[in-house]
Amino acid sequence: MTSDPTAPALVSRAPFEGATLLLVDDESGVLNALRRLFRGQGYTVLLASSGAEGLQILAQQPVDLVLSDMRMP
């Protein structure tokens, strides 16, 4: 099999490895599953179980990306 020189190169690591993610969800099972997934890809993961807790974390330290559940009490 010959390789296609116009094909994009495969990346062996996360494109933003080392980035800090803030995961916000009121379901602990969802948070734990996402934490395992993203830590395994080299991200720093912060967890919040409510919007208020997420805002406290954002006020205390820089975060590169927030993933939030849209339906929380």
PQR file of N, CA, C, O and H, with PARSE charges and radii, in Angstrom:
ATOM      1  N   MET A   1       0.846  -1.184   0.000 -0.4000 1.5000
ATOM      2  CA  MET A   1       0.000   0.000   0.000 -0.0000 2.0000
ATOM      3  C   MET A   1       0.886   1.241   0.000  0.5500 1.7000
ATOM      4  O   MET A   1       1.812   1.346   0.804 -0.5500 1.4000
ATOM      5  N   THR A   2       0.606   2.170  -0.893 -0.4000 1.5000
ATOM      6  CA  THR A   2       1.381   3.408  -0.944 -0.0000 2.0000
ATOM      7  C   THR A   2       0.645   4.508  -0.217  0.5500 1.7000
ATOM      8  O   THR A   2      -0.585   4.529  -0.175 -0.5500 1.4000
ATOM      9  H   THR A   2      -0.147   2.084  -1.546  0.4000 1.0000
ATOM     10  N   SER A   3       1.411   5.427   0.357 -0.4000 1.5000
ATOM     11  CA  SER A   3       0.778   6.526   1.086 -0.0000 2.0000
ATOM     12  C   SER A   3       0.470   7.673   0.144  0.5500 1.7000
ATOM     13  O   SER A   3       1.188   7.908  -0.827 -0.5500 1.4000
ATOM     14  H   SER A   3       2.410   5.410   0.322  0.4000 1.0000
ATOM     15  N   ASP A   4      -0.596   8.375   0.440 -0.4000 1.5000
ATOM     16  CA  ASP A   4      -1.023   9.519  -0.345 -0.0000 2.0000
ATOM     17  C   ASP A   4      -0.337  10.765   0.200  0.5500 1.7000
ATOM     18  O   ASP A   4      -0.601  11.150   1.339 -0.5500 1.4000
ATOM     19  H   ASP A   4      -1.179   8.183   1.230  0.4000 1.0000
ATOM     20  N   PRO A   5       0.537  11.410  -0.574 -0.5600 1.5000
ATOM     21  CA  PRO A   5       1.249  12.591  -0.059  0.2800 2.0000
ATOM     22  C   PRO A   5       0.341  13.781   0.202  0.5500 1.7000
ATOM     23  O   PRO A   5       0.740  14.719   0.892 -0.5500 1.4000
ATOM     24  N   THR A   6      -0.880  13.760  -0.338 -0.4000 1.5000
ATOM     25  CA  THR A   6      -1.801  14.874  -0.103 -0.0000 2.0000
ATOM     26  C   THR A   6      -2.685  14.645   1.117  0.5500 1.7000
ATOM     27  O   THR A   6      -3.405  15.547   1.544 -0.5500 1.4000
ATOM     28  H   THR A   6      -1.205  12.998  -0.899  0.4000 1.0000
ATOM     29  N   ALA A   7      -2.631  13.430   1.683 -0.4000 1.5000
ATOM     30  CA  ALA A   7      -3.453  13.123   2.863 -0.0000 2.0000
ATOM     31  C   ALA A   7      -2.871  13.809   4.090  0.5500 1.7000
ATOM     32  O   ALA A   7      -1.651  13.923   4.209 -0.5500 1.4000
ATOM     33  H   ALA A   7      -2.046  12.697   1.336  0.4000 1.0000
ATOM     34  N   PRO A   8      -3.726  14.272   5.010 -0.5600 1.5000
ATOM     35  CA  PRO A   8      -3.211  14.914   6.229  0.2800 2.0000
ATOM     36  C   PRO A   8      -2.486  13.898   7.105  0.5500 1.7000
ATOM     37  O   PRO A   8      -2.860  12.726   7.163 -0.5500 1.4000
ATOM     38  N   ALA A   9      -1.464  14.360   7.772 -0.4000 1.5000
ATOM     39  CA  ALA A   9      -0.706  13.490   8.680 -0.0000 2.0000
ATOM     40  C   ALA A   9      -1.556  13.154   9.896  0.5500 1.7000
ATOM     41  O   ALA A   9      -2.312  13.994  10.384 -0.5500 1.4000
ATOM     42  H   ALA A   9      -1.160  15.312   7.725  0.4000 1.0000
ATOM     43  N   LEU A  10      -1.432  11.942  10.376 -0.4000 1.5000
ATOM     44  CA  LEU A  10      -2.139  11.549  11.586 -0.0000 2.0000
ATOM     45  C   LEU A  10      -1.445  12.138  12.797  0.5500 1.7000
ATOM     46  O   LEU A  10      -0.217  12.156  12.871 -0.5500 1.4000
ATOM     47  H   LEU A  10      -0.817  11.260   9.980  0.4000 1.0000
ATOM     48  N   VAL A  11      -2.223  12.612  13.734 -0.4000 1.5000
ATOM     49  CA  VAL A  11      -1.692  13.186  14.967 -0.0000 2.0000
ATOM     50  C   VAL A  11      -1.785  12.118  16.042  0.5500 1.7000
ATOM     51  O   VAL A  11      -2.850  11.534  16.240 -0.5500 1.4000
ATOM     52  H   VAL A  11      -3.222  12.598  13.674  0.4000 1.0000
ATOM     53  N   SER A  12      -0.690  11.855  16.737 -0.4000 1.5000
ATOM     54  CA  SER A  12      -0.676  10.788  17.735 -0.0000 2.0000
ATOM     55  C   SER A  12      -1.034  11.284  19.135  0.5500 1.7000
ATOM     56  O   SER A  12      -1.085  10.485  20.070 -0.5500 1.4000
ATOM     57  H   SER A  12       0.175  12.329  16.576  0.4000 1.0000
ATOM     58  N   ARG A  13      -1.279  12.562  19.297 -0.4000 1.5000
ATOM     59  CA  ARG A  13      -1.647  13.103  20.609 -0.0000 2.0000
ATOM     60  C   ARG A  13      -2.740  14.136  20.420  0.5500 1.7000
ATOM     61  O   ARG A  13      -3.013  14.580  19.304 -0.5500 1.4000
ATOM     62  H   ARG A  13      -1.237  13.212  18.538  0.4000 1.0000
ATOM     63  N   ALA A  14      -3.355  14.509  21.518 -0.4000 1.5000
ATOM     64  CA  ALA A  14      -4.420  15.504  21.460 -0.0000 2.0000
ATOM     65  C   ALA A  14      -3.857  16.814  20.911  0.5500 1.7000
ATOM     66  O   ALA A  14      -2.733  17.186  21.252 -0.5500 1.4000
ATOM     67  H   ALA A  14      -3.134  14.148  22.424  0.4000 1.0000
ATOM     68  N   PRO A  15      -4.610  17.519  20.073 -0.5600 1.5000
ATOM     69  CA  PRO A  15      -4.079  18.743  19.462  0.2800 2.0000
ATOM     70  C   PRO A  15      -3.765  19.855  20.455  0.5500 1.7000
ATOM     71  O   PRO A  15      -2.925  20.712  20.179 -0.5500 1.4000
ATOM     72  N   PHE A  16      -4.425  19.851  21.596 -0.4000 1.5000
ATOM     73  CA  PHE A  16      -4.171  20.877  22.604 -0.0000 2.0000
ATOM     74  C   PHE A  16      -3.717  20.224  23.899  0.5500 1.7000
ATOM     75  O   PHE A  16      -4.147  20.614  24.985 -0.5500 1.4000
ATOM     76  H   PHE A  16      -5.107  19.155  21.820  0.4000 1.0000
ATOM     77  N   GLU A  17      -2.848  19.231  23.779 -0.4000 1.5000
ATOM     78  CA  GLU A  17      -2.378  18.493  24.946 -0.0000 2.0000
ATOM     79  C   GLU A  17      -1.848  19.454  26.006  0.5500 1.7000
ATOM     80  O   GLU A  17      -1.082  20.371  25.706 -0.5500 1.4000
ATOM     81  H   GLU A  17      -2.499  18.915  22.897  0.4000 1.0000
ATOM     82  N   GLY A  18      -2.268  19.229  27.243 -0.4000 1.5000
ATOM     83  CA  GLY A  18      -1.855  20.084  28.343 -0.0000 2.0000
ATOM     84  C   GLY A  18      -2.826  21.223  28.614  0.5500 1.7000
ATOM     85  O   GLY A  18      -2.695  21.921  29.620 -0.5500 1.4000
ATOM     86  H   GLY A  18      -2.889  18.485  27.486  0.4000 1.0000
ATOM     87  N   ALA A  19      -3.802  21.421  27.728 -0.4000 1.5000
ATOM     88  CA  ALA A  19      -4.803  22.460  27.941 -0.0000 2.0000
ATOM     89  C   ALA A  19      -5.634  22.122  29.169  0.5500 1.7000
ATOM     90  O   ALA A  19      -5.792  20.954  29.525 -0.5500 1.4000
ATOM     91  H   ALA A  19      -3.908  20.855  26.911  0.4000 1.0000
ATOM     92  N   THR A  20      -6.161  23.151  29.809 -0.4000 1.5000
ATOM     93  CA  THR A  20      -6.999  22.960  30.988 -0.0000 2.0000
ATOM     94  C   THR A  20      -8.470  23.026  30.592  0.5500 1.7000
ATOM     95  O   THR A  20      -8.927  24.011  30.013 -0.5500 1.4000
ATOM     96  H   THR A  20      -6.034  24.100  29.520  0.4000 1.0000
ATOM     97  N   LEU A  21      -9.202  21.961  30.914 -0.4000 1.5000
ATOM     98  CA  LEU A  21     -10.626  21.877  30.624 -0.0000 2.0000
ATOM     99  C   LEU A  21     -11.407  21.965  31.920  0.5500 1.7000
ATOM    100  O   LEU A  21     -11.008  21.391  32.933 -0.5500 1.4000
ATOM    101  H   LEU A  21      -8.831  21.161  31.385  0.4000 1.0000
ATOM    102  N   LEU A  22     -12.512  22.677  31.890 -0.4000 1.5000
ATOM    103  CA  LEU A  22     -13.443  22.716  33.011 -0.0000 2.0000
ATOM    104  C   LEU A  22     -14.703  21.998  32.570  0.5500 1.7000
ATOM    105  O   LEU A  22     -15.367  22.427  31.627 -0.5500 1.4000
ATOM    106  H   LEU A  22     -12.836  23.143  31.067  0.4000 1.0000
ATOM    107  N   LEU A  23     -15.038  20.908  33.246 -0.4000 1.5000
ATOM    108  CA  LEU A  23     -16.230  20.129  32.951 -0.0000 2.0000
ATOM    109  C   LEU A  23     -17.275  20.440  34.012  0.5500 1.7000
ATOM    110  O   LEU A  23     -17.009  20.310  35.207 -0.5500 1.4000
ATOM    111  H   LEU A  23     -14.499  20.560  34.012  0.4000 1.0000
ATOM    112  N   VAL A  24     -18.464  20.850  33.577 -0.4000 1.5000
ATOM    113  CA  VAL A  24     -19.533  21.234  34.504 -0.0000 2.0000
ATOM    114  C   VAL A  24     -20.753  20.368  34.214  0.5500 1.7000
ATOM    115  O   VAL A  24     -21.316  20.419  33.120 -0.5500 1.4000
ATOM    116  H   VAL A  24     -18.679  20.956  32.606  0.4000 1.0000
ATOM    117  N   ASP A  25     -21.153  19.575  35.200 -0.4000 1.5000
ATOM    118  CA  ASP A  25     -22.331  18.717  35.060 -0.0000 2.0000
ATOM    119  C   ASP A  25     -22.823  18.335  36.440  0.5500 1.7000
ATOM    120  O   ASP A  25     -22.022  18.153  37.356 -0.5500 1.4000
ATOM    121  H   ASP A  25     -20.695  19.534  36.088  0.4000 1.0000
ATOM    122  N   ASP A  26     -24.139  18.212  36.603 -0.4000 1.5000
ATOM    123  CA  ASP A  26     -24.688  17.848  37.906 -0.0000 2.0000
ATOM    124  C   ASP A  26     -24.774  16.337  38.109  0.5500 1.7000
ATOM    125  O   ASP A  26     -25.214  15.883  39.165 -0.5500 1.4000
ATOM    126  H   ASP A  26     -24.790  18.360  35.858  0.4000 1.0000
ATOM    127  N   GLU A  27     -24.361  15.555  37.114 -0.4000 1.5000
ATOM    128  CA  GLU A  27     -24.348  14.098  37.234 -0.0000 2.0000
ATOM    129  C   GLU A  27     -22.907  13.618  37.406  0.5500 1.7000
ATOM    130  O   GLU A  27     -22.084  13.758  36.502 -0.5500 1.4000
ATOM    131  H   GLU A  27     -24.003  15.924  36.256  0.4000 1.0000
ATOM    132  N   SER A  28     -22.616  13.053  38.572 -0.4000 1.5000
ATOM    133  CA  SER A  28     -21.238  12.644  38.872 -0.0000 2.0000
ATOM    134  C   SER A  28     -20.733  11.574  37.918  0.5500 1.7000
ATOM    135  O   SER A  28     -19.544  11.550  37.599 -0.5500 1.4000
ATOM    136  H   SER A  28     -23.285  12.939  39.307  0.4000 1.0000
ATOM    137  N   GLY A  29     -21.606  10.690  37.457 -0.4000 1.5000
ATOM    138  CA  GLY A  29     -21.183   9.651  36.512 -0.0000 2.0000
ATOM    139  C   GLY A  29     -20.688  10.230  35.203  0.5500 1.7000
ATOM    140  O   GLY A  29     -19.709   9.749  34.633 -0.5500 1.4000
ATOM    141  H   GLY A  29     -22.572  10.710  37.716  0.4000 1.0000
ATOM    142  N   VAL A  30     -21.360  11.257  34.732 -0.4000 1.5000
ATOM    143  CA  VAL A  30     -20.950  11.933  33.499 -0.0000 2.0000
ATOM    144  C   VAL A  30     -19.600  12.613  33.710  0.5500 1.7000
ATOM    145  O   VAL A  30     -18.705  12.490  32.875 -0.5500 1.4000
ATOM    146  H   VAL A  30     -22.155  11.648  35.196  0.4000 1.0000
ATOM    147  N   LEU A  31     -19.452  13.330  34.824 -0.4000 1.5000
ATOM    148  CA  LEU A  31     -18.181  14.012  35.115 -0.0000 2.0000
ATOM    149  C   LEU A  31     -17.028  13.023  35.184  0.5500 1.7000
ATOM    150  O   LEU A  31     -15.964  13.271  34.616 -0.5500 1.4000
ATOM    151  H   LEU A  31     -20.180  13.430  35.503  0.4000 1.0000
ATOM    152  N   ASN A  32     -17.226  11.909  35.871 -0.4000 1.5000
ATOM    153  CA  ASN A  32     -16.151  10.924  36.017 -0.0000 2.0000
ATOM    154  C   ASN A  32     -15.772  10.292  34.684  0.5500 1.7000
ATOM    155  O   ASN A  32     -14.590  10.069  34.421 -0.5500 1.4000
ATOM    156  H   ASN A  32     -18.090  11.708  36.332  0.4000 1.0000
ATOM    157  N   ALA A  33     -16.753  10.002  33.844 -0.4000 1.5000
ATOM    158  CA  ALA A  33     -16.467   9.425  32.528 -0.0000 2.0000
ATOM    159  C   ALA A  33     -15.689  10.408  31.654  0.5500 1.7000
ATOM    160  O   ALA A  33     -14.721  10.031  30.994 -0.5500 1.4000
ATOM    161  H   ALA A  33     -17.713  10.183  34.058  0.4000 1.0000
ATOM    162  N   LEU A  34     -16.120  11.672  31.656 -0.4000 1.5000
ATOM    163  CA  LEU A  34     -15.419  12.684  30.869 -0.0000 2.0000
ATOM    164  C   LEU A  34     -14.008  12.939  31.406  0.5500 1.7000
ATOM    165  O   LEU A  34     -13.066  13.130  30.638 -0.5500 1.4000
ATOM    166  H   LEU A  34     -16.907  11.979  32.193  0.4000 1.0000
ATOM    167  N   ARG A  35     -13.879  12.939  32.727 -0.4000 1.5000
ATOM    168  CA  ARG A  35     -12.543  13.129  33.327 -0.0000 2.0000
ATOM    169  C   ARG A  35     -11.590  12.039  32.855  0.5500 1.7000
ATOM    170  O   ARG A  35     -10.473  12.334  32.429 -0.5500 1.4000
ATOM    171  H   ARG A  35     -14.645  12.784  33.351  0.4000 1.0000
ATOM    172  N   ARG A  36     -12.020  10.788  32.926 -0.4000 1.5000
ATOM    173  CA  ARG A  36     -11.164   9.684  32.478 -0.0000 2.0000
ATOM    174  C   ARG A  36     -10.792   9.827  31.003  0.5500 1.7000
ATOM    175  O   ARG A  36      -9.640   9.613  30.623 -0.5500 1.4000
ATOM    176  H   ARG A  36     -12.927  10.548  33.272  0.4000 1.0000
ATOM    177  N   LEU A  37     -11.766  10.188  30.183 -0.4000 1.5000
ATOM    178  CA  LEU A  37     -11.525  10.342  28.749 -0.0000 2.0000
ATOM    179  C   LEU A  37     -10.487  11.416  28.467  0.5500 1.7000
ATOM    180  O   LEU A  37      -9.518  11.177  27.747 -0.5500 1.4000
ATOM    181  H   LEU A  37     -12.701  10.362  30.491  0.4000 1.0000
ATOM    182  N   PHE A  38     -10.692  12.598  29.036 -0.4000 1.5000
ATOM    183  CA  PHE A  38      -9.802  13.713  28.716 -0.0000 2.0000
ATOM    184  C   PHE A  38      -8.441  13.611  29.396  0.5500 1.7000
ATOM    185  O   PHE A  38      -7.436  13.997  28.799 -0.5500 1.4000
ATOM    186  H   PHE A  38     -11.479  12.792  29.621  0.4000 1.0000
ATOM    187  N   ARG A  39      -8.376  13.107  30.614 -0.4000 1.5000
ATOM    188  CA  ARG A  39      -7.063  12.927  31.255 -0.0000 2.0000
ATOM    189  C   ARG A  39      -6.223  11.938  30.478  0.5500 1.7000
ATOM    190  O   ARG A  39      -5.006  12.092  30.371 -0.5500 1.4000
ATOM    191  H   ARG A  39      -9.192  12.793  31.099  0.4000 1.0000
ATOM    192  N   GLY A  40      -6.873  10.919  29.935 -0.4000 1.5000
ATOM    193  CA  GLY A  40      -6.161   9.932  29.122 -0.0000 2.0000
ATOM    194  C   GLY A  40      -5.595  10.516  27.843  0.5500 1.7000
ATOM    195  O   GLY A  40      -4.710   9.921  27.228 -0.5500 1.4000
ATOM    196  H   GLY A  40      -7.862  10.794  30.022  0.4000 1.0000
ATOM    197  N   GLN A  41      -6.093  11.677  27.434 -0.4000 1.5000
ATOM    198  CA  GLN A  41      -5.610  12.355  26.230 -0.0000 2.0000
ATOM    199  C   GLN A  41      -4.606  13.462  26.557  0.5500 1.7000
ATOM    200  O   GLN A  41      -4.167  14.178  25.656 -0.5500 1.4000
ATOM    201  H   GLN A  41      -6.812  12.161  27.934  0.4000 1.0000
ATOM    202  N   GLY A  42      -4.237  13.611  27.832 -0.4000 1.5000
ATOM    203  CA  GLY A  42      -3.205  14.584  28.198 -0.0000 2.0000
ATOM    204  C   GLY A  42      -3.714  15.939  28.641  0.5500 1.7000
ATOM    205  O   GLY A  42      -2.920  16.863  28.815 -0.5500 1.4000
ATOM    206  H   GLY A  42      -4.594  13.030  28.563  0.4000 1.0000
ATOM    207  N   TYR A  43      -5.015  16.083  28.827 -0.4000 1.5000
ATOM    208  CA  TYR A  43      -5.570  17.361  29.282 -0.0000 2.0000
ATOM    209  C   TYR A  43      -5.538  17.456  30.809  0.5500 1.7000
ATOM    210  O   TYR A  43      -5.583  16.438  31.501 -0.5500 1.4000
ATOM    211  H   TYR A  43      -5.660  15.331  28.686  0.4000 1.0000
ATOM    212  N   THR A  44      -5.462  18.669  31.323 -0.4000 1.5000
ATOM    213  CA  THR A  44      -5.687  18.934  32.734 -0.0000 2.0000
ATOM    214  C   THR A  44      -7.177  19.153  32.881  0.5500 1.7000
ATOM    215  O   THR A  44      -7.762  19.966  32.165 -0.5500 1.4000
ATOM    216  H   THR A  44      -5.425  19.495  30.761  0.4000 1.0000
ATOM    217  N   VAL A  45      -7.808  18.424  33.817 -0.4000 1.5000
ATOM    218  CA  VAL A  45      -9.266  18.458  33.927 -0.0000 2.0000
ATOM    219  C   VAL A  45      -9.691  18.974  35.296  0.5500 1.7000
ATOM    220  O   VAL A  45      -9.232  18.487  36.329 -0.5500 1.4000
ATOM    221  H   VAL A  45      -7.333  17.763  34.399  0.4000 1.0000
ATOM    222  N   LEU A  46     -10.578  19.974  35.287 -0.4000 1.5000
ATOM    223  CA  LEU A  46     -11.189  20.493  36.501 -0.0000 2.0000
ATOM    224  C   LEU A  46     -12.671  20.145  36.446  0.5500 1.7000
ATOM    225  O   LEU A  46     -13.280  20.173  35.376 -0.5500 1.4000
ATOM    226  H   LEU A  46     -10.950  20.370  34.448  0.4000 1.0000
ATOM    227  N   LEU A  47     -13.251  19.818  37.593 -0.4000 1.5000
ATOM    228  CA  LEU A  47     -14.646  19.400  37.650 -0.0000 2.0000
ATOM    229  C   LEU A  47     -15.470  20.351  38.503  0.5500 1.7000
ATOM    230  O   LEU A  47     -15.006  20.848  39.529 -0.5500 1.4000
ATOM    231  H   LEU A  47     -12.757  19.796  38.462  0.4000 1.0000
ATOM    232  N   ALA A  48     -16.703  20.597  38.063 -0.4000 1.5000
ATOM    233  CA  ALA A  48     -17.659  21.380  38.842 -0.0000 2.0000
ATOM    234  C   ALA A  48     -19.015  20.698  38.714  0.5500 1.7000
ATOM    235  O   ALA A  48     -19.414  20.281  37.627 -0.5500 1.4000
ATOM    236  H   ALA A  48     -17.080  20.193  37.230  0.4000 1.0000
ATOM    237  N   SER A  49     -19.723  20.590  39.847 -0.4000 1.5000
ATOM    238  CA  SER A  49     -21.017  19.918  39.836 -0.0000 2.0000
ATOM    239  C   SER A  49     -22.196  20.894  39.742  0.5500 1.7000
ATOM    240  O   SER A  49     -23.354  20.487  39.833 -0.5500 1.4000
ATOM    241  H   SER A  49     -19.399  20.928  40.731  0.4000 1.0000
ATOM    242  N   SER A  50     -21.892  22.178  39.559 -0.4000 1.5000
ATOM    243  CA  SER A  50     -22.949  23.184  39.388 -0.0000 2.0000
ATOM    244  C   SER A  50     -22.372  24.378  38.638  0.5500 1.7000
ATOM    245  O   SER A  50     -21.157  24.555  38.550 -0.5500 1.4000
ATOM    246  H   SER A  50     -20.951  22.508  39.485  0.4000 1.0000
ATOM    247  N   GLY A  51     -23.275  25.190  38.101 -0.4000 1.5000
ATOM    248  CA  GLY A  51     -22.828  26.404  37.429 -0.0000 2.0000
ATOM    249  C   GLY A  51     -22.101  27.343  38.375  0.5500 1.7000
ATOM    250  O   GLY A  51     -21.100  27.954  38.001 -0.5500 1.4000
ATOM    251  H   GLY A  51     -24.262  25.047  38.173  0.4000 1.0000
ATOM    252  N   ALA A  52     -22.604  27.461  39.608 -0.4000 1.5000
ATOM    253  CA  ALA A  52     -21.965  28.342  40.598 -0.0000 2.0000
ATOM    254  C   ALA A  52     -20.547  27.875  40.905  0.5500 1.7000
ATOM    255  O   ALA A  52     -19.625  28.685  41.002 -0.5500 1.4000
ATOM    256  H   ALA A  52     -23.417  26.965  39.912  0.4000 1.0000
ATOM    257  N   GLU A  53     -20.381  26.570  41.057 -0.4000 1.5000
ATOM    258  CA  GLU A  53     -19.041  26.034  41.324 -0.0000 2.0000
ATOM    259  C   GLU A  53     -18.117  26.269  40.128  0.5500 1.7000
ATOM    260  O   GLU A  53     -16.938  26.577  40.300 -0.5500 1.4000
ATOM    261  H   GLU A  53     -21.130  25.912  40.979  0.4000 1.0000
ATOM    262  N   GLY A  54     -18.654  26.123  38.926 -0.4000 1.5000
ATOM    263  CA  GLY A  54     -17.867  26.397  37.727 -0.0000 2.0000
ATOM    264  C   GLY A  54     -17.404  27.835  37.656  0.5500 1.7000
ATOM    265  O   GLY A  54     -16.263  28.106  37.282 -0.5500 1.4000
ATOM    266  H   GLY A  54     -19.612  25.873  38.787  0.4000 1.0000
ATOM    267  N   LEU A  55     -18.285  28.765  38.015 -0.4000 1.5000
ATOM    268  CA  LEU A  55     -17.909  30.178  38.012 -0.0000 2.0000
ATOM    269  C   LEU A  55     -16.841  30.483  39.058  0.5500 1.7000
ATOM    270  O   LEU A  55     -15.966  31.315  38.820 -0.5500 1.4000
ATOM    271  H   LEU A  55     -19.212  28.545  38.319  0.4000 1.0000
ATOM    272  N   GLN A  56     -16.903  29.819  40.217 -0.4000 1.5000
ATOM    273  CA  GLN A  56     -15.860  30.004  41.241 -0.0000 2.0000
ATOM    274  C   GLN A  56     -14.509  29.553  40.711  0.5500 1.7000
ATOM    275  O   GLN A  56     -13.499  30.227  40.913 -0.5500 1.4000
ATOM    276  H   GLN A  56     -17.615  29.143  40.410  0.4000 1.0000
ATOM    277  N   ILE A  57     -14.492  28.415  40.036 -0.4000 1.5000
ATOM    278  CA  ILE A  57     -13.227  27.914  39.475 -0.0000 2.0000
ATOM    279  C   ILE A  57     -12.693  28.884  38.430  0.5500 1.7000
ATOM    280  O   ILE A  57     -11.498  29.178  38.405 -0.5500 1.4000
ATOM    281  H   ILE A  57     -15.313  27.867  39.872  0.4000 1.0000
ATOM    282  N   LEU A  58     -13.575  29.382  37.565 -0.4000 1.5000
ATOM    283  CA  LEU A  58     -13.140  30.340  36.537 -0.0000 2.0000
ATOM    284  C   LEU A  58     -12.572  31.617  37.138  0.5500 1.7000
ATOM    285  O   LEU A  58     -11.667  32.220  36.562 -0.5500 1.4000
ATOM    286  H   LEU A  58     -14.546  29.144  37.586  0.4000 1.0000
ATOM    287  N   ALA A  59     -13.089  32.037  38.285 -0.4000 1.5000
ATOM    288  CA  ALA A  59     -12.593  33.245  38.943 -0.0000 2.0000
ATOM    289  C   ALA A  59     -11.217  33.034  39.570  0.5500 1.7000
ATOM    290  O   ALA A  59     -10.487  33.996  39.808 -0.5500 1.4000
ATOM    291  H   ALA A  59     -13.824  31.547  38.753  0.4000 1.0000
ATOM    292  N   GLN A  60     -10.862  31.770  39.836 -0.4000 1.5000
ATOM    293  CA  GLN A  60      -9.615  31.465  40.540 -0.0000 2.0000
ATOM    294  C   GLN A  60      -8.460  31.088  39.635  0.5500 1.7000
ATOM    295  O   GLN A  60      -7.303  31.269  40.013 -0.5500 1.4000
ATOM    296  H   GLN A  60     -11.455  30.989  39.642  0.4000 1.0000
ATOM    297  N   GLN A  61      -8.744  30.565  38.445 -0.4000 1.5000
ATOM    298  CA  GLN A  61      -7.649  30.113  37.592 -0.0000 2.0000
ATOM    299  C   GLN A  61      -8.046  30.119  36.130  0.5500 1.7000
ATOM    300  O   GLN A  61      -9.228  30.048  35.792 -0.5500 1.4000
ATOM    301  H   GLN A  61      -9.684  30.418  38.139  0.4000 1.0000
ATOM    302  N   PRO A  62      -7.041  30.206  35.265 -0.5600 1.5000
ATOM    303  CA  PRO A  62      -7.338  30.225  33.829  0.2800 2.0000
ATOM    304  C   PRO A  62      -7.774  28.841  33.333  0.5500 1.7000
ATOM    305  O   PRO A  62      -7.272  27.812  33.788 -0.5500 1.4000
ATOM    306  N   VAL A  63      -8.698  28.846  32.410 -0.4000 1.5000
ATOM    307  CA  VAL A  63      -9.222  27.629  31.808 -0.0000 2.0000
ATOM    308  C   VAL A  63      -9.253  27.844  30.301  0.5500 1.7000
ATOM    309  O   VAL A  63      -9.625  28.919  29.830 -0.5500 1.4000
ATOM    310  H   VAL A  63      -9.106  29.681  32.040  0.4000 1.0000
ATOM    311  N   ASP A  64      -8.865  26.829  29.550 -0.4000 1.5000
ATOM    312  CA  ASP A  64      -8.841  26.947  28.092 -0.0000 2.0000
ATOM    313  C   ASP A  64     -10.185  26.629  27.441  0.5500 1.7000
ATOM    314  O   ASP A  64     -10.517  27.184  26.394 -0.5500 1.4000
ATOM    315  H   ASP A  64      -8.563  25.956  29.932  0.4000 1.0000
ATOM    316  N   LEU A  65     -10.957  25.733  28.063 -0.4000 1.5000
ATOM    317  CA  LEU A  65     -12.228  25.331  27.475 -0.0000 2.0000
ATOM    318  C   LEU A  65     -13.184  24.876  28.568  0.5500 1.7000
ATOM    319  O   LEU A  65     -12.787  24.184  29.505 -0.5500 1.4000
ATOM    320  H   LEU A  65     -10.687  25.282  28.913  0.4000 1.0000
ATOM    321  N   VAL A  66     -14.453  25.274  28.438 -0.4000 1.5000
ATOM    322  CA  VAL A  66     -15.493  24.837  29.366 -0.0000 2.0000
ATOM    323  C   VAL A  66     -16.468  23.953  28.590  0.5500 1.7000
ATOM    324  O   VAL A  66     -16.974  24.349  27.540 -0.5500 1.4000
ATOM    325  H   VAL A  66     -14.775  25.836  27.676  0.4000 1.0000
ATOM    326  N   LEU A  67     -16.728  22.756  29.111 -0.4000 1.5000
ATOM    327  CA  LEU A  67     -17.785  21.877  28.601 -0.0000 2.0000
ATOM    328  C   LEU A  67     -18.840  21.809  29.683  0.5500 1.7000
ATOM    329  O   LEU A  67     -18.570  21.389  30.808 -0.5500 1.4000
ATOM    330  H   LEU A  67     -16.317  22.433  29.964  0.4000 1.0000
ATOM    331  N   SER A  68     -20.043  22.225  29.332 -0.4000 1.5000
ATOM    332  CA  SER A  68     -21.086  22.326  30.344 -0.0000 2.0000
ATOM    333  C   SER A  68     -22.357  21.637  29.900  0.5500 1.7000
ATOM    334  O   SER A  68     -22.754  21.717  28.737 -0.5500 1.4000
ATOM    335  H   SER A  68     -20.262  22.566  28.418  0.4000 1.0000
ATOM    336  N   ASP A  69     -22.990  20.960  30.843 -0.4000 1.5000
ATOM    337  CA  ASP A  69     -24.331  20.434  30.646 -0.0000 2.0000
ATOM    338  C   ASP A  69     -25.256  21.638  30.539  0.5500 1.7000
ATOM    339  O   ASP A  69     -25.156  22.560  31.349 -0.5500 1.4000
ATOM    340  H   ASP A  69     -22.667  20.895  31.787  0.4000 1.0000
ATOM    341  N   MET A  70     -26.137  21.651  29.573 -0.4000 1.5000
ATOM    342  CA  MET A  70     -27.035  22.792  29.384 -0.0000 2.0000
ATOM    343  C   MET A  70     -28.280  22.689  30.250  0.5500 1.7000
ATOM    344  O   MET A  70     -28.989  23.681  30.422 -0.5500 1.4000
ATOM    345  H   MET A  70     -26.218  20.903  28.914  0.4000 1.0000
ATOM    346  N   ARG A  71     -28.563  21.512  30.799 -0.4000 1.5000
ATOM    347  CA  ARG A  71     -29.772  21.328  31.610 -0.0000 2.0000
ATOM    348  C   ARG A  71     -29.384  20.931  33.023  0.5500 1.7000
ATOM    349  O   ARG A  71     -29.254  19.751  33.349 -0.5500 1.4000
ATOM    350  H   ARG A  71     -27.986  20.706  30.659  0.4000 1.0000
ATOM    351  N   MET A  72     -29.205  21.935  33.839 -0.4000 1.5000
ATOM    352  CA  MET A  72     -28.892  21.704  35.254 -0.0000 2.0000
ATOM    353  C   MET A  72     -29.846  22.538  36.085  0.5500 1.7000
ATOM    354  O   MET A  72     -30.311  23.589  35.645 -0.5500 1.4000
ATOM    355  H   MET A  72     -29.310  22.894  33.574  0.4000 1.0000
ATOM    356  N   PRO A  73     -30.140  22.060  37.309 -0.5600 1.5000
ATOM    357  CA  PRO A  73     -31.005  22.873  38.172  0.2800 2.0000
ATOM    358  C   PRO A  73     -30.329  24.167  38.593  0.5500 1.7000
ATOM    359  O   PRO A  73     -30.920  24.965  39.320 -0.5500 1.4000
TER
END
